Amino acid sequence: MEKILNEVLEEIKRAHKNLPEDFEKANTKNDYIAYINAYTGRAAEKVLRNEREGQGYRENMVKAAGLAISAIAAFDAG
């Protein structure tokens, strides 16, 4: 579990390097839900098509987890 949590934290750091500084402030709760749904939807497509290609499912779930944590942080920051 610790390895997974570290991967999610690394994903958050990676994403923050590529986003504008005011990204978290500029997005609403619904925006975060839309982003998370986009990544979980991609993961679901892999399952529905029964694809076993690479890490697509896992990568999308790590991104969704990182977004969920960022959404909570943005909510707490007010």
Secondary structure, DSSP 8 states (H G I E B T S, - for coil): -HHHHHHHHHHHHHHHHTS-TTHHHH--HHHHHHHHHHHHHHHHHHHHTT---TTHHHHHHHHHHHHHHHHHHHHHH-
